[in-house]
């Protein structure tokens, strides 16, 4: 049993006490709770108490590969790291590294990244795993399954069977995806933009839907991750979601091509997304690889603000940590939440609250559309004590989290400190 005193509930300014039962669930939330004699007590002293973060788009199989060796091993000269600037080159850079995966190598890097994400207050994570003929033994899946077992006491981890190289243009990938699902992957992924023909992209989406139905799994596909306005798998996915009654169970990652489409068409597609209840995960770190072109530069980020205003469930996530796609990344939701605020031009306390929801409650809907989430009696007691008076200040300073609590137990602490000497 754990009693938290004087907590600022979700940054609203309402000060409450929170009693967590031995079953790891919220037992009582009130202005004042005495609690039983001898109960373990934390005095939050007015700090925020918020649900733990949810990160629904990661690539833990690739984490920290950018620090391992020079680019020379990938066939190019005079490179100083294994991270490239564009999406296309990033995919190429990773090919040779993927061929060299071992379960132990993947598990070690993934476990490190998962633990660091938890340290920042994230207890629900979803990771894509590359499924392709580059890794016919599915060493990446084996490694992530080891990491999932190793971290099961500190987080909930979902694994996505993700065909990075395509399905039609990578013969054998479909069977490997089914093997991955049989081995323990939880979510069916997709990458229709990897296909060479439009009809193959649609066939790719069809295959993913059939597989999700076969396994009774959620779907989370990288959709239209390009600067090509003619990539239009997003609208087909929305239409198929409605046709198959899959509303609320499908997520599109990145969805950047819609930013390059004309306004009339984009509005039509966004209306379809709203009607189909398709989630959109806008990973704003794609600024680093999707918008490299002549001035005036494009951003390579989806239409966050418009989608939110239309009632679409938009979330954001870290995506990658120090791999061939992204030299940076910490796994801290307040880092990528701040970048998201800039990208969406969320510059008021009210819009900062929207970004906060994108890394908490909105992401929880993606992770499990049927689950109960948040600080409420009967829910799992997963919460962070955050050293800030409100959500926009928490994002601004990427505030300390002295207590990270999962199911009523303190599992981590993160403190950001600076001293003027």
N, C-alpha and C positions, 0 to 999 in steps of 0.2 A: 504494500500500500504506500502511496506517495501523495503528500499534500503540497500544493503550490500556492503560496500566499501572494496577494497583492500583484496580480498579473494584469497587464494591459491587454485585454482580449482582442487579438487580431489587429492591434494598432488603432482601435476605435476610440480609445480613451476611457472605456468602461473598465473599471478595476474590479477584479473578481478573485475568488479563491477557487481552486480546482482540486477535487479529490479523485484520485485514481485508485481503483480497486486492485486486489491481488490478481484478478484475472486480466490485468492490463488494459482495462476499459475505463472510460470516464464514468464515475459513479455519481458525482454531484458537482454542479457549477453554481456558485452563489456569491453574494457580496461578502458573506462571512461564513466560514466553516471552522468549527472547533477541531474536528478530527479526533480519532481515538487516541488514548494515551500512548506515548512513545512512537507515534507515526513519524516516518522520515519526512522532513519538511524542507522545502526550498522557498526562501523569500525572494520573489522576483523583483521586489522594490520598484514596481512600476514599469519594468521592462515588458516588451511585447511577448505574448504567448500566442504562437501561430502554428497551424498544422505544418508538419514537416513537408519539405519540397518534393515534387514529383518531376522526374526527368525522363521523358518518354522517347528520346531519340539520341542514342549513343552508338558508338562503334568500338566497343571494348577490345575486340580482337585486334584492332590496329593501334591501340593506345601505346604511346611512347616509342613507336618504331622510328620516329624522326631523329631520335638521339642515338641510334644504334650504329650507324655506319654512313660513310660518305656516299654521295650520289654516283661516284665513279663505278660502283658495283652494279648500277643500273644501266651502264653503257654510255654515260655522258661524262664529259671531261670538265674539269675546273669547277666542280660544284662543291659546296661546303657542307651541305646537309642533305637529307633525303626528303625534303619538302619542296614542292614545286608551286608555281604561282597560279596556274589555271586548273580548272576541273579536269580537263582532258589529260594534261600532263601529270596531274596528281594520281589519276587512275593508273597511268602507265608506270609511274614510279613505284606503286605498290605491287605490281605484278610479280616481280622477282622475289620480293619479300614474302608474299603469300605462298609462293612455291616452297619456301624454306620453313614454313611454320612447323612447329612440333606442338603437341598438346601441352607440354610442360612450359614451353616458351609463352604460348598464348595465355595459359592459366596464370603465370607469374605477373605478366603485364596487366592483364585484366583485373586480377585481384588487387593489385596496387591502385589502379584507377577507381575501382569500386569503393575501396576503403576511403580514398580521398574524397570521393563524392559524398559519402556518408558523413565524413568529418565536417562537411559544410552544411549538414542538416537535411540531406536527401535520403529518404528511406524507401522510395519506390523508384526503380530504374528499369528502363527498357533498352536493350542493346541489339542492334542489328549484327548479324554474323554473315560475312561473305560466303555465299554458296555458289561454287563454280567449278569447272573442270580444272582450274588452276590448283585446286585443293581437293583432289578426288578421294582422299582418305578422310575428309572432313575433320582435319586436325583442329581447325578453328572451333568447330562445334564441340569437339571433345574437350578442348581447353576451357571454353566458357562453361561447360557443364561442371568441370572441376572447380572453377571460380565460383559458380553459383552455390555449390555445396559448401565451399569454404567460407562464404559470406552470408549464409542463410540466417544466422542469428542476428545480423545487423541490418538487413534490408530484404525487400521483396524484389526479385529480379526476373523480368520476362525476356525471353530470347526470341529474336525474329530471324526466320530463314529468309535471307536477303540475296536475291540473284543479281549481284552487282554487274556482272558481264552480260546480262540478258538471259533469256530462256530459249527463244527460237534461234538466235545467233550463237548460242553456246550449247550445242547438242549434248545431252546428258545432264544438263542442269536441273531439269524438271525432276528426274529420278533422284538426284542428289538432294533436292529440296524435300521430297517425300521421305527420304532416309533421315534427313535432319529433323523433320517433324516426328518421325517414329522414335528418334533418339531422345527427344525431350524438348524441342523448340516449342514455344507457346503461341507464336504469332506468325502468320503468313505475310512475307514481304514481297516487294516487287520493284522493278526498275524498267518500266516500259520504254523510257527514252533511250535505253541501251540498244533497242532493236533498230534495224536498218530501214525498215519500211513501215508506213503507217498501219497497214493491215496487220503486220506482225506485232506492233505495239498493242493493238486491240486484242489480238490472240493471246498475248502475254497477260493482259488484264483478265481475260476469260479464264485462263489457266489458274491464275491466283484465286479468283472467286471460287472456282470448282474445288480447289485444294482447301480453302478455308471452310467451305461447306462440308467437305469430307471429314475434316478434323474438328469441326465445331469451334474454329479458332477466330480470333479477331484478325483484321487485316491492317497492315501499316506499310504502305508502298511509298517509295521515292517517286513522286509524280512530276513530270515535266520540269525536271531540274536542268533547265537550259535557258539560253537567251533567245531561243528560236520561237517566234510567235506562232509558228505552225505546229508546234508540239501541243497536241490537244487531247491527251489521255485523261486529263482531269474531268472534263465534261462527260466523257464516256464512262469513267468510273462512277460519277454521280448518277448518271442515268442507270447504269447496271445495279448500283446500290438500291435504287428505288424498285427496279424490276424484280430483284431477288429478295426484297424485304430485309435488307441488311442494314437499315438505318441505325446510326449510332455506333456501329461496329467497325467502321472503316475510317482510316486516317490517311491523309495525303501529306507526305513530307516535302518540304521545300516549295513546290508549286510555283516556281519562279517565272515560267514562260507567260503566265497570265499578266504579269507586270508589263510585258511588251506588246500585248494585244490591244486592239482599239477598244475604246471605252464601252461602246455598245455591246460588243461581244463579251467583254469581261463582266459586265453587269449580268448578262444572260447566264454565264457560267456560275457566278456567285449566287444567283437566285436558285440555280439547280443544287448547288452545294448546301444551301440553307434548307431547301425542301427535302434533300436526301439525308440531312443531318450527318454530313461528312465532316470530320474534324480536319483542321489544317495545322500542321506543325511548321512554323516559320523559324528556321534556324538562322539567326542573323549573322553568325560568323561566316556565312557564305559571302558576305561583303569582301572577304579576303581573296576569294577565288572566282566569283561569278561576275564581277563588275570591272574586269581589267580590259578596257578598250579605250578608244580615243575620247577626248573631251568633246562635249560634256559627257562625263562617264555615267553609265547606268549603275544601279546598285546591286542587281542580282538578288533582290529580296522580294517576296510576294507582297500583295496588297493588304498589309496587316490592318491598317486603320479602316479601310473600306469594308473589309470582311467582318471585322468586329462590329462596325456600325450596322451591318446588315443582319447581325444575329448569328453569324457562323461561329462555332466554337474554335477559336484560334489559340494555339499555345506556342511556346518556344522552348528550346532545349539547347544543351551544350553542343551536341553532335559529335565532335571529335576532340581528342586531347593529344597533341604532339605527335601527329602522324604525317603521312605523305600528303594529306589534304590541308593540314592546319598546324602551323608551328607552335601555336599558342594553346590556350585552354587550360582551365584549372578544375572544372567540374563544379565551381561555385555558382549556384543559380543567380546570386546577386551580381556577379560579373556579367553573365550573358543577359540578365534582366536589364542591367543598365544599358548595354548595347541595344537591346530591344527598344528601350524607351527612346533612344536617339533615332533609331530607324523608323519607328512609328510616329516620331515627333510627339511623344507623350510627355508634355512639359507642364502639367498641372497636377495637384494632389489627386484629383479625380481620375485622370488618365493613368497616373502612376499606380493607382489601385487596380486598374484593368491589367497592367503588366504583372502586378502581384498575383492576380487571379490566374494569369497565364502560366505561372510557375508553380501554382498550388491547385486550386479547385478545378480550373479548366483542364489542367493536365491529368488530374485524378479521373475525370470523365473519360479521357483517352485510355488511361491505364486499365480501368475497369468500369464500364458504363453502369454497372449494377451495384457497385460497392458504396458503402456509406463512408463519408470522409468529412473531416473537420472536427472542431472541438465541440462535441455535443454528447450528452449522456447516452451511454450504450455503444458509442463508437470506440474503435481501437485508440488508445492514448498515444498517438504519435505526434509529438509537438516539439517545437524549438522555442527556447527562451532567447529573445533577440534584444541586444542592447541598443535600442532606438525607440523614440517616442511614437513613430508612425512609419508607414510602409515606404513613403518617399524618402525619408531620411535613412531608413535601412538600406534602400537601394543606393542612395547617393554615396554613403560611406562604406558600403558592403560590410555592414555592422558585425560585431562580434556575436557569436552564439555560444554563450557559456554553458548552456545545457542543450544537448540533443537527446531527445527521449523517444524511445520506441517501445510501444506496448508497456508503458509504465516504468521502464528502466532507463537510466541515464547511460548512453552508450558512447558519447563523444562530447568534445568541447572544442570550440574554435574561438580564439581570441586574436583580435587585430589591435596591435599596440604600437604607439609611436611616442617618443619622449623627446622633448626639446631640452638639450643640455646647456 
